[in-house]
């Protein structure tokens, strides 16, 4: 006796649906700017942001920095953190480093 079965093959990939949004306008200068730094908690993001912080202050005259560290690299920054950064910063850098 032959047992015939149907096998359905599905494509396991998904199409990325990317929502387009405009880029923020460039700052004319970083001198006196308030810059937010988001550490995504990957291994080398902290050292990268410390070096970037020093560079921004020494070479570009950045006046203030706000540093936030995410609790986990796989989750987005909380809405509260994003709102605080948007309200208090002229620019934000989100570090992703390994």
MOPAC internal coordinates of N, CA, C and O (Angstrom, degrees):
PM7 1SCF
backbone

  N    0.0000 0     0.00 0     0.00 0    0    0    0
  C    1.4249 1     0.00 0     0.00 0    1    0    0
  C    1.5333 1   108.31 1     0.00 0    2    1    0
  O    1.2310 1   120.96 1   -45.30 1    3    2    1
  N    1.2996 1   115.76 1   134.70 1    3    2    1
  C    1.4549 1   122.27 1   179.15 1    5    3    2
  C    1.5182 1   108.22 1  -100.78 1    6    5    3
  O    1.2310 1   121.70 1   -49.59 1    7    6    5
  N    1.3248 1   114.35 1   130.41 1    7    6    5
  C    1.4626 1   120.14 1   178.39 1    9    7    6
  C    1.5274 1   107.83 1  -102.15 1   10    9    7
  O    1.2310 1   120.42 1   -67.14 1   11   10    9
  N    1.3010 1   116.80 1   112.86 1   11   10    9
  C    1.4566 1   121.80 1  -178.47 1   13   11   10
  C    1.5273 1   108.65 1  -103.98 1   14   13   11
  O    1.2310 1   121.28 1   -52.87 1   15   14   13
  N    1.3276 1   115.15 1   127.13 1   15   14   13
  C    1.4558 1   120.32 1   178.17 1   17   15   14
  C    1.5196 1   108.84 1  -130.24 1   18   17   15
  O    1.2310 1   121.58 1   -24.68 1   19   18   17
  N    1.2872 1   114.59 1   155.32 1   19   18   17
  C    1.4554 1   120.41 1   177.92 1   21   19   18
  C    1.5210 1   108.56 1   -99.72 1   22   21   19
  O    1.2310 1   121.26 1   -47.07 1   23   22   21
  N    1.3074 1   115.20 1   132.93 1   23   22   21
  C    1.4559 1   120.82 1   176.60 1   25   23   22
  C    1.5224 1   107.46 1  -113.25 1   26   25   23
  O    1.2310 1   121.15 1   -52.78 1   27   26   25
  N    1.3042 1   115.40 1   127.22 1   27   26   25
  C    1.4565 1   120.37 1   177.34 1   29   27   26
  C    1.5212 1   108.20 1  -100.97 1   30   29   27
  O    1.2310 1   120.95 1   -56.00 1   31   30   29
  N    1.3145 1   115.79 1   124.00 1   31   30   29
  C    1.4595 1   121.19 1   178.67 1   33   31   30
  C    1.5215 1   107.57 1  -101.25 1   34   33   31
  O    1.2310 1   120.98 1   -52.38 1   35   34   33
  N    1.3172 1   115.74 1   127.62 1   35   34   33
  C    1.4581 1   119.53 1   179.64 1   37   35   34
  C    1.5249 1   109.37 1  -115.47 1   38   37   35
  O    1.2310 1   121.27 1   -26.28 1   39   38   37
  N    1.2925 1   115.18 1   153.72 1   39   38   37
  C    1.4518 1   121.58 1   177.63 1   41   39   38
  C    1.5313 1   107.77 1   -85.04 1   42   41   39
  O    1.2310 1   119.70 1   -62.27 1   43   42   41
  N    1.3332 1   118.17 1   117.73 1   43   42   41
  C    1.4664 1   120.10 1  -175.97 1   45   43   42
  C    1.5305 1   114.36 1   -80.48 1   46   45   43
  O    1.2310 1   120.54 1   177.54 1   47   46   45
  N    1.3075 1   116.57 1    -2.46 1   47   46   45
  C    1.4647 1   118.20 1  -179.19 1   49   47   46
  C    1.5173 1   110.08 1   -90.55 1   50   49   47
  O    1.2310 1   121.49 1   -26.29 1   51   50   49
  N    1.2976 1   114.75 1   153.71 1   51   50   49
  C    1.4621 1   120.11 1   178.61 1   53   51   50
  C    1.5176 1   108.50 1  -119.37 1   54   53   51
  O    1.2310 1   121.15 1   -29.76 1   55   54   53
  N    1.2893 1   115.40 1   150.24 1   55   54   53
  C    1.4513 1   119.30 1   175.28 1   57   55   54
  C    1.5132 1   108.29 1   -81.45 1   58   57   55
  O    1.2310 1   121.38 1   -47.21 1   59   58   57
  N    1.3205 1   114.97 1   132.79 1   59   58   57
  C    1.4610 1   119.08 1   175.36 1   61   59   58
  C    1.5170 1   108.92 1   -75.46 1   62   61   59
  O    1.2310 1   121.38 1   -49.41 1   63   62   61
  N    1.2905 1   114.96 1   130.59 1   63   62   61
  C    1.4553 1   120.01 1   173.87 1   65   63   62
  C    1.5252 1   105.78 1  -106.59 1   66   65   63
  O    1.2310 1   121.19 1   -72.08 1   67   66   65
  N    1.3133 1   115.33 1   107.92 1   67   66   65
  C    1.4543 1   120.83 1  -176.05 1   69   67   66
  C    1.5148 1   109.14 1  -101.73 1   70   69   67
  O    1.2310 1   121.75 1   -57.18 1   71   70   69
  N    1.3147 1   114.25 1   122.82 1   71   70   69
  C    1.4536 1   119.45 1   176.99 1   73   71   70
  C    1.5188 1   108.20 1   -84.57 1   74   73   71
  O    1.2310 1   120.30 1   -57.63 1   75   74   73
  N    1.2850 1   117.04 1   122.37 1   75   74   73
  C    1.4634 1   120.33 1  -179.95 1   77   75   74
  C    1.5203 1   109.64 1   -84.28 1   78   77   75
  O    1.2310 1   122.02 1   -42.82 1   79   78   77
  N    1.3066 1   113.74 1   137.18 1   79   78   77
  C    1.4618 1   118.98 1   175.18 1   81   79   78
  C    1.5229 1   107.47 1  -139.71 1   82   81   79
  O    1.2310 1   120.49 1   -29.61 1   83   82   81
  N    1.3050 1   116.68 1   150.39 1   83   82   81
  C    1.4666 1   118.83 1  -177.36 1   85   83   82
  C    1.5268 1   111.13 1   -70.49 1   86   85   83
  O    1.2310 1   121.34 1   -29.31 1   87   86   85
  N    1.3228 1   115.05 1   150.69 1   87   86   85
  C    1.4569 1   120.15 1   174.82 1   89   87   86
  C    1.5242 1   109.29 1   -75.19 1   90   89   87
  O    1.2310 1   121.04 1   -29.21 1   91   90   89
  N    1.2924 1   115.62 1   150.79 1   91   90   89
  C    1.4656 1   120.06 1   175.31 1   93   91   90
  C    1.5237 1   108.33 1   -68.72 1   94   93   91
  O    1.2310 1   120.26 1   -31.18 1   95   94   93
  N    1.3106 1   117.12 1   148.82 1   95   94   93
  C    1.4644 1   118.41 1   177.61 1   97   95   94
  C    1.5314 1   110.51 1   -63.77 1   98   97   95
  O    1.2310 1   121.23 1   -34.18 1   99   98   97
  N    1.3341 1   115.25 1   145.82 1   99   98   97
  C    1.4701 1   120.05 1   178.05 1  101   99   98
  C    1.5239 1   110.50 1   -66.95 1  102  101   99
  O    1.2310 1   121.49 1   -34.17 1  103  102  101
  N    1.3127 1   114.75 1   145.83 1  103  102  101
  C    1.4585 1   119.79 1   172.55 1  105  103  102
  C    1.5265 1   107.92 1   -75.03 1  106  105  103
  O    1.2310 1   120.31 1   -36.54 1  107  106  105
  N    1.3085 1   117.02 1   143.46 1  107  106  105
  C    1.4679 1   119.88 1   177.28 1  109  107  106
  C    1.5196 1   110.79 1   -67.33 1  110  109  107
  O    1.2310 1   120.88 1   144.93 1  111  110  109
  N    1.3241 1   115.92 1   -35.07 1  111  110  109
  C    1.4615 1   121.48 1  -179.69 1  113  111  110
  C    1.5237 1   108.98 1  -153.14 1  114  113  111
  O    1.2310 1   121.23 1   -24.70 1  115  114  113
  N    1.3119 1   115.26 1   155.30 1  115  114  113
  C    1.4653 1   119.90 1   174.05 1  117  115  114
  C    1.5237 1   111.62 1   -92.72 1  118  117  115
  O    1.2310 1   120.38 1   169.31 1  119  118  117
  N    1.3292 1   116.87 1   -10.69 1  119  118  117
  C    1.4642 1   120.83 1  -179.93 1  121  119  118
  C    1.5264 1   109.62 1   -59.68 1  122  121  119
  O    1.2310 1   121.05 1   -57.92 1  123  122  121
  N    1.3186 1   115.60 1   122.08 1  123  122  121
  C    1.4559 1   121.09 1  -179.76 1  125  123  122
  C    1.5198 1   114.65 1    78.94 1  126  125  123
  O    1.2310 1   120.08 1  -179.31 1  127  126  125
  N    1.3234 1   117.44 1     0.69 1  127  126  125
  C    1.4702 1   120.88 1  -177.51 1  129  127  126
  C    1.5263 1   111.11 1   -74.61 1  130  129  127
  O    1.2310 1   121.66 1   -24.96 1  131  130  129
  N    1.3218 1   114.44 1   155.04 1  131  130  129
  C    1.4640 1   122.25 1   173.49 1  133  131  130
  C    1.5225 1   106.58 1  -103.18 1  134  133  131
  O    1.2310 1   120.29 1   -59.72 1  135  134  133
  N    1.3290 1   117.04 1   120.28 1  135  134  133
  C    1.4619 1   122.03 1  -174.44 1  137  135  134
  C    1.5234 1   109.72 1  -118.34 1  138  137  135
  O    1.2310 1   120.87 1   -49.20 1  139  138  137
  N    1.3241 1   115.93 1   130.80 1  139  138  137
  C    1.4546 1   121.91 1   175.28 1  141  139  138
  C    1.5151 1   109.58 1   -95.54 1  142  141  139
  O    1.2310 1   120.32 1   -39.99 1  143  142  141
  N    1.3162 1   116.99 1   140.01 1  143  142  141
  C    1.4593 1   122.82 1   179.23 1  145  143  142
  C    1.5244 1   108.19 1  -122.04 1  146  145  143
  O    1.2310 1   120.65 1   -58.10 1  147  146  145
  N    1.3270 1   116.36 1   121.90 1  147  146  145
  C    1.4671 1   120.83 1   178.31 1  149  147  146
  C    1.5210 1   108.41 1  -108.92 1  150  149  147
  O    1.2310 1   120.71 1   -59.38 1  151  150  149
  N    1.3123 1   116.25 1   120.62 1  151  150  149
  C    1.4618 1   124.16 1   177.85 1  153  151  150
  C    1.5256 1   106.92 1   -94.38 1  154  153  151
  O    1.2310 1   120.35 1   -59.00 1  155  154  153
  N    1.3379 1   116.94 1   121.00 1  155  154  153
  C    1.4600 1   118.55 1  -176.38 1  157  155  154
  C    1.5246 1   112.85 1   -82.82 1  158  157  155
  O    1.2310 1   119.53 1  -176.82 1  159  158  157
  N    1.3125 1   118.50 1     3.18 1  159  158  157
  C    1.4631 1   126.90 1   176.27 1  161  159  158
  C    1.5225 1   113.97 1    76.90 1  162  161  159
  O    1.2310 1   119.70 1  -169.15 1  163  162  161
  N    1.3350 1   118.18 1    10.85 1  163  162  161
  C    1.4607 1   119.19 1   171.02 1  165  163  162
  C    1.5210 1   108.28 1   -73.98 1  166  165  163
  O    1.2310 1   121.07 1   -16.92 1  167  166  165
  N    1.3107 1   115.55 1   163.08 1  167  166  165
  C    1.4601 1   121.93 1  -169.19 1  169  167  166
  C    1.5295 1   114.88 1   -52.51 1  170  169  167
  O    1.2310 1   118.91 1   133.91 1  171  170  169
  N    1.3055 1   119.69 1   -46.09 1  171  170  169
  C    1.4633 1   120.57 1  -174.33 1  173  171  170
  C    1.5212 1   114.60 1  -104.09 1  174  173  171
  O    1.2310 1   119.98 1  -172.15 1  175  174  173
  N    1.3101 1   117.63 1     7.85 1  175  174  173
  C    1.4639 1   118.22 1  -179.04 1  177  175  174
  C    1.5291 1   111.65 1   -69.53 1  178  177  175
  O    1.2310 1   119.60 1   146.04 1  179  178  177
  N    1.3210 1   118.37 1   -33.96 1  179  178  177
  C    1.4674 1   121.45 1   177.73 1  181  179  178
  C    1.5214 1   112.40 1   -62.18 1  182  181  179
  O    1.2310 1   119.59 1   126.36 1  183  182  181
  N    1.3523 1   118.39 1   -53.64 1  183  182  181
  C    1.4657 1   119.54 1   177.58 1  185  183  182
  C    1.5336 1   112.60 1   -60.17 1  186  185  183
  O    1.2310 1   120.43 1   142.18 1  187  186  185
  N    1.3268 1   116.78 1   -37.82 1  187  186  185
  C    1.4680 1   119.86 1   178.00 1  189  187  186
  C    1.5286 1   110.34 1   -61.41 1  190  189  187
  O    1.2310 1   120.36 1   132.76 1  191  190  189
  N    1.3276 1   116.92 1   -47.24 1  191  190  189
  C    1.4612 1   119.91 1  -178.11 1  193  191  190
  C    1.5308 1   112.45 1   -67.67 1  194  193  191
  O    1.2310 1   120.05 1   145.90 1  195  194  193
  N    1.3273 1   117.51 1   -34.10 1  195  194  193
  C    1.4680 1   119.18 1   176.27 1  197  195  194
  C    1.5292 1   110.41 1   -63.97 1  198  197  195
  O    1.2310 1   120.50 1   137.38 1  199  198  197
  N    1.3338 1   116.64 1   -42.62 1  199  198  197
  C    1.4689 1   120.30 1   178.05 1  201  199  198
  C    1.5259 1   110.59 1   -66.03 1  202  201  199
  O    1.2310 1   120.48 1   137.67 1  203  202  201
  N    1.3306 1   116.69 1   -42.33 1  203  202  201
  C    1.4627 1   120.40 1   178.69 1  205  203  202
  C    1.5266 1   110.76 1   -63.94 1  206  205  203
  O    1.2310 1   120.33 1   138.58 1  207  206  205
  N    1.3136 1   116.97 1   -41.42 1  207  206  205
  C    1.4638 1   121.76 1   178.49 1  209  207  206
  C    1.5308 1   110.32 1   -57.82 1  210  209  207
  O    1.2310 1   120.41 1   132.16 1  211  210  209
  N    1.3274 1   116.83 1   -47.84 1  211  210  209
  C    1.4665 1   120.61 1   179.20 1  213  211  210
  C    1.5253 1   110.94 1   -62.13 1  214  213  211
  O    1.2310 1   120.32 1   136.89 1  215  214  213
  N    1.3176 1   117.00 1   -43.11 1  215  214  213
  C    1.4670 1   121.66 1   179.37 1  217  215  214
  C    1.5253 1   111.27 1   -62.87 1  218  217  215
  O    1.2310 1   120.28 1   136.03 1  219  218  217
  N    1.3176 1   117.08 1   -43.97 1  219  218  217
  C    1.4654 1   120.90 1   179.90 1  221  219  218
  C    1.5305 1   111.34 1   -62.65 1  222  221  219
  O    1.2310 1   120.37 1   140.19 1  223  222  221
  N    1.3177 1   116.90 1   -39.81 1  223  222  221
  C    1.4657 1   120.16 1   179.72 1  225  223  222
  C    1.5280 1   111.53 1   -71.86 1  226  225  223
  O    1.2310 1   120.66 1   132.52 1  227  226  225
  N    1.3451 1   116.33 1   -47.48 1  227  226  225
  C    1.4658 1   120.71 1  -174.10 1  229  227  226
  C    1.5282 1   113.17 1   -71.81 1  230  229  227
  O    1.2310 1   120.36 1   134.56 1  231  230  229
  N    1.3101 1   116.92 1   -45.44 1  231  230  229
  C    1.4691 1   119.93 1  -173.69 1  233  231  230
  C    1.5189 1   114.55 1   -93.09 1  234  233  231
  O    1.2310 1   120.59 1   154.06 1  235  234  233
  N    1.3275 1   116.47 1   -25.94 1  235  234  233
  C    1.4630 1   118.56 1  -171.78 1  237  235  234
  C    1.5232 1   114.22 1  -120.81 1  238  237  235
  O    1.2310 1   119.93 1   177.81 1  239  238  237
  N    1.3189 1   117.73 1    -2.19 1  239  238  237
  C    1.4559 1   120.30 1   175.13 1  241  239  238
  C    1.5148 1   115.52 1    68.35 1  242  241  239
  O    1.2310 1   120.50 1  -151.01 1  243  242  241
  N    1.3303 1   116.64 1    28.99 1  243  242  241
  C    1.4665 1   119.73 1   176.57 1  245  243  242
  C    1.5239 1   108.24 1   -59.75 1  246  245  243
  O    1.2310 1   120.84 1   -47.98 1  247  246  245
  N    1.3088 1   115.99 1   132.02 1  247  246  245
  C    1.4635 1   121.13 1  -173.29 1  249  247  246
  C    1.5234 1   113.32 1   -84.20 1  250  249  247
  O    1.2310 1   119.93 1   138.12 1  251  250  249
  N    1.3075 1   117.75 1   -41.88 1  251  250  249
  C    1.4622 1   120.43 1  -174.30 1  253  251  250
  C    1.5168 1   109.41 1  -142.08 1  254  253  251
  O    1.2310 1   121.79 1   -31.78 1  255  254  253
  N    1.3203 1   114.19 1   148.22 1  255  254  253
  C    1.4553 1   119.57 1   176.84 1  257  255  254
  C    1.5120 1   108.96 1  -131.16 1  258  257  255
  O    1.2310 1   121.22 1   -38.48 1  259  258  257
  N    1.3103 1   115.28 1   141.52 1  259  258  257
  C    1.4619 1   121.04 1   172.15 1  261  259  258
  C    1.5136 1   106.17 1  -117.88 1  262  261  259
  O    1.2310 1   120.58 1   -52.21 1  263  262  261
  N    1.3184 1   116.50 1   127.79 1  263  262  261
  C    1.4562 1   121.27 1  -175.60 1  265  263  262
  C    1.5274 1   109.13 1  -115.10 1  266  265  263
  O    1.2310 1   121.07 1   -55.04 1  267  266  265
  N    1.3166 1   115.55 1   124.96 1  267  266  265
  C    1.4662 1   121.44 1   175.93 1  269  267  266
  C    1.5171 1   108.44 1  -122.78 1  270  269  267
  O    1.2310 1   120.16 1   -40.37 1  271  270  269
  N    1.3204 1   117.29 1   139.63 1  271  270  269
  C    1.4606 1   122.12 1   176.08 1  273  271  270
  C    1.5225 1   108.05 1  -116.12 1  274  273  271
  O    1.2310 1   121.21 1   -56.51 1  275  274  273
  N    1.3292 1   115.29 1   123.49 1  275  274  273
  C    1.4608 1   119.29 1   176.87 1  277  275  274
  C    1.5251 1   109.13 1   -71.30 1  278  277  275
  O    1.2310 1   120.63 1   -30.86 1  279  278  277
  N    1.3169 1   116.40 1   149.14 1  279  278  277
  C    1.4598 1   120.34 1  -179.14 1  281  279  278
  C    1.5204 1   111.85 1   -74.57 1  282  281  279
  O    1.2310 1   120.58 1   157.32 1  283  282  281
  N    1.3238 1   116.50 1   -22.68 1  283  282  281
  C    1.4569 1   120.82 1  -175.91 1  285  283  282
  C    1.5203 1   108.55 1  -152.64 1  286  285  283
  O    1.2310 1   120.48 1   -42.95 1  287  286  285
  N    1.3249 1   116.69 1   137.05 1  287  286  285
  C    1.4579 1   120.54 1  -177.16 1  289  287  286
  C    1.5238 1   113.79 1   -68.94 1  290  289  287
  O    1.2310 1   119.70 1   159.45 1  291  290  289
  N    1.3096 1   118.17 1   -20.55 1  291  290  289
  C    1.4627 1   120.03 1  -174.37 1  293  291  290
  C    1.5276 1   114.02 1   -93.04 1  294  293  291
  O    1.2310 1   120.14 1  -179.08 1  295  294  293
  N    1.3135 1   117.35 1     0.92 1  295  294  293
  C    1.4639 1   119.87 1   178.35 1  297  295  294
  C    1.5268 1   109.46 1  -115.40 1  298  297  295
  O    1.2310 1   120.21 1   -30.47 1  299  298  297
  N    1.3127 1   117.20 1   149.53 1  299  298  297
  C    1.4666 1   118.57 1   178.17 1  301  299  298
  C    1.5283 1   111.06 1   -70.94 1  302  301  299
  O    1.2310 1   121.42 1   -18.40 1  303  302  301
  N    1.3067 1   114.90 1   161.60 1  303  302  301
  C    1.4645 1   119.35 1   173.34 1  305  303  302
  C    1.5235 1   108.14 1   -61.73 1  306  305  303
  O    1.2310 1   120.66 1   -33.98 1  307  306  305
  N    1.3018 1   116.35 1   146.02 1  307  306  305
  C    1.4658 1   120.12 1  -176.59 1  309  307  306
  C    1.5281 1   110.56 1   -66.29 1  310  309  307
  O    1.2310 1   120.45 1   -29.22 1  311  310  309
  N    1.3246 1   116.75 1   150.78 1  311  310  309
  C    1.4656 1   119.96 1   177.25 1  313  311  310
  C    1.5293 1   112.39 1   -56.12 1  314  313  311
  O    1.2310 1   119.95 1   144.66 1  315  314  313
  N    1.3342 1   117.69 1   -35.34 1  315  314  313
  C    1.4691 1   120.44 1   178.59 1  317  315  314
  C    1.5264 1   111.35 1   -62.69 1  318  317  315
  O    1.2310 1   120.55 1   136.46 1  319  318  317
  N    1.3298 1   116.56 1   -43.54 1  319  318  317
  C    1.4667 1   120.63 1   178.88 1  321  319  318
  C    1.5204 1   109.99 1   -64.87 1  322  321  319
  O    1.2310 1   120.19 1   134.90 1  323  322  321
  N    1.3273 1   117.24 1   -45.10 1  323  322  321
  C    1.4679 1   120.45 1  -179.60 1  325  323  322
  C    1.5241 1   111.22 1   -62.27 1  326  325  323
  O    1.2310 1   120.32 1   139.11 1  327  326  325
  N    1.3251 1   116.99 1   -40.89 1  327  326  325
  C    1.4676 1   119.95 1   178.32 1  329  327  326
  C    1.5236 1   111.32 1   -65.99 1  330  329  327
  O    1.2310 1   120.48 1   139.33 1  331  330  329
  N    1.3333 1   116.69 1   -40.67 1  331  330  329
  C    1.4678 1   120.33 1   178.78 1  333  331  330
  C    1.5237 1   110.59 1   -63.51 1  334  333  331
  O    1.2310 1   120.36 1   137.14 1  335  334  333
  N    1.3283 1   116.92 1   -42.86 1  335  334  333
  C    1.4617 1   120.44 1   178.96 1  337  335  334
  C    1.5245 1   110.94 1   -65.64 1  338  337  335
  O    1.2310 1   120.35 1   137.07 1  339  338  337
  N    1.3141 1   116.93 1   -42.93 1  339  338  337
  C    1.4693 1   120.44 1  -179.92 1  341  339  338
  C    1.5226 1   110.99 1   -62.13 1  342  341  339
  O    1.2310 1   120.38 1   144.42 1  343  342  341
  N    1.3255 1   116.88 1   -35.58 1  343  342  341
  C    1.4617 1   120.71 1  -177.91 1  345  343  342
  C    1.5249 1   112.95 1   -78.47 1  346  345  343
  O    1.2310 1   120.21 1   152.48 1  347  346  345
  N    1.3405 1   117.20 1   -27.52 1  347  346  345
  C    1.4640 1   118.60 1  -171.56 1  349  347  346
  C    1.5259 1   115.34 1  -115.21 1  350  349  347
  O    1.2310 1   119.81 1   176.21 1  351  350  349
  N    1.3266 1   117.96 1    -3.79 1  351  350  349
  C    1.4668 1   120.02 1  -175.07 1  353  351  350
  C    1.5219 1   111.94 1  -121.93 1  354  353  351
  O    1.2310 1   121.74 1   -30.18 1  355  354  353
  N    1.3319 1   114.28 1   149.82 1  355  354  353
  C    1.4607 1   120.70 1   173.86 1  357  355  354
  C    1.5222 1   111.26 1   -86.53 1  358  357  355
  O    1.2310 1   120.46 1   153.19 1  359  358  357
  N    1.3348 1   116.73 1   -26.81 1  359  358  357
  C    1.4646 1   122.69 1  -179.80 1  361  359  358
  C    1.5202 1   108.16 1  -151.73 1  362  361  359
  O    1.2310 1   120.75 1   -24.00 1  363  362  361
  N    1.3425 1   116.17 1   156.00 1  363  362  361
  C    1.4646 1   121.51 1   179.33 1  365  363  362
  C    1.5206 1   108.72 1  -135.56 1  366  365  363
  O    1.2310 1   120.88 1   -41.59 1  367  366  365
  N    1.3462 1   115.92 1   138.41 1  367  366  365
  C    1.4614 1   122.60 1   174.37 1  369  367  366
  C    1.5198 1   106.70 1  -116.15 1  370  369  367
  O    1.2310 1   120.83 1   -53.57 1  371  370  369
  N    1.3352 1   116.02 1   126.43 1  371  370  369
  C    1.4619 1   121.19 1   176.32 1  373  371  370
  C    1.5196 1   106.72 1  -108.69 1  374  373  371
  O    1.2310 1   120.51 1   -68.23 1  375  374  373
  N    1.3341 1   116.64 1   111.77 1  375  374  373
  C    1.4603 1   121.21 1  -175.61 1  377  375  374
  C    1.5143 1   111.04 1   -85.83 1  378  377  375
  O    1.2310 1   121.15 1   -48.35 1  379  378  377
  N    1.3139 1   115.40 1   131.65 1  379  378  377
  C    1.4564 1   123.02 1   172.41 1  381  379  378
  C    1.5206 1   105.10 1  -124.70 1  382  381  379
  O    1.2310 1   120.01 1   -70.01 1  383  382  381
  N    1.3219 1   117.58 1   109.99 1  383  382  381
  C    1.4619 1   119.77 1  -175.17 1  385  383  382
  C    1.5186 1   110.55 1  -142.10 1  386  385  383
  O    1.2310 1   120.76 1   -31.23 1  387  386  385
  N    1.3018 1   116.14 1   148.77 1  387  386  385
  C    1.4692 1   123.16 1   173.73 1  389  387  386
  C    1.5067 1   109.49 1  -122.09 1  390  389  387
  O    1.2310 1   120.10 1   180.00 1  391  390  389

